[in-house]
Amino acid sequence: MKDKVLLFINGEAPKSFPNPENYSLIACTDGAFHYLKRLGFPLDTLDFISGDFDSHSGMDENIYQEKFIHTPDQDKTDFHKALDIIVEKGCKAVDVLGGSGGEQDHFLGNLTVAYAFKDKMDLKFYDEFSEYYFIPKNFIIQGVQDKMISLYPFPAVENVTTKGLNWPLHNGSLSITSRIGTRNFAIEDEVSISYEKGDLLIFIGKNYL
């Protein structure tokens, strides 16, 4: 995980944390700072905390003020602004926790932000149910037998072919207004997915069976 970033944003707080030592940079938005403090995350490992800080109060937070990066731009979400900072630092891989749960418009907004950065970095979300991210037009993943696999067009993809799923696709099309590819599952350890046009999210869940 060398040169990989761990970023916490203000969705549902994770129930467990990855080892901070596996990351070269750790950051959070100002909303996520509250749940990290409440859950006992080692705040001294944070490299920066970004946001407009309109929800911060308390003398204990002054300890970390040197790590605050004020980002008052109201035309971008805190998640978007945090990724801008990460890009400026030259990092290309980001694991995001806290991207789902809570208010669902935030979740949809986070997917839109991820779409804007998909060609700039390898960005993956993790929550208690699955990991999810945009995939390239030719994609292979291993170690997924019996896991739930959902394919979600953003907003449409053409000529999708899959191998290793219980309900395969053969040059099919997916669209959020008609047909989506959710709640499938892997019947093989290796799953391959290809498509010709559009953008596609994959959700890889816990064991299906």
Sequence and secondary structure as in RCSB ss.txt:
>XXXX:A:sequence
MKDKVLLFINGEAPKSFPNPENYSLIACTDGAFHYLKRLGFPLDTLDFISGDFDSHSGMDENIYQEKFIHTPDQD
KTDFHKALDIIVEKGCKAVDVLGGSGGEQDHFLGNLTVAYAFKDKMDLKFYDEFSEYYFIPKNFIIQGVQDKMIS
LYPFPAVENVTTKGLNWPLHNGSLSITSRIGTRNFAIEDEVSISYEKGDLLIFIGKNYL
>XXXX:A:secstr
 TTEEEEE SSS  SS   GGG SEEEEEHHHHHHHHHTT  GGG SEEEE  TT   GGGGGGGGGEEE   TT
S HHHHHHHHHHHTT  EEEEES SSS HHHHHHHHHHHHHHTTTSEEEEE SSEEEEEE SEEEEES TTEEEE
EEEEEEEEEEEEESBSS  SSEEEETTS  EEEEEBSSSEEEEE SEEEEEEEEEEE  
